[in-house]
Amino acid sequence: MKGKEQAGLRPVVILSQDDFDEYSGTVIAVAITSQPQGAGYPLTLELDPSDLPERSWVKISQIRTLSTARIGKKIGTVSREELDQIIEGLNELIGS
């Protein structure tokens, strides 16, 4: 493994709209980790654990496009507020 990417399966938060996903055959997503993060916002955001199997952080800086064929089962849902914070974090990272 090179760089800072985790190998193997990793949960994600899907950011793209269903219409886009179906048309393109891909999703736009950010990685999730269960490892406590030293970097704070806007690089990472701790998620509300009430709808997830374990304590989790979104790695906002790890945005990627994935084939819908690689998407597994749904493990939880982020709140509208969390989604807004993720988008705001992305905007900060790209400077908009």
Secondary structure, 3 states (H helix, E strand, C coil): CCCCCCCCCCCEEECCCHHHHHHHCEEEEEEEECCCCCCCCCCEEECCHHHCCCCCEEEEEEEEEEEHHHCCCCCCCCCHHHHHHHHHHHHHHHCC
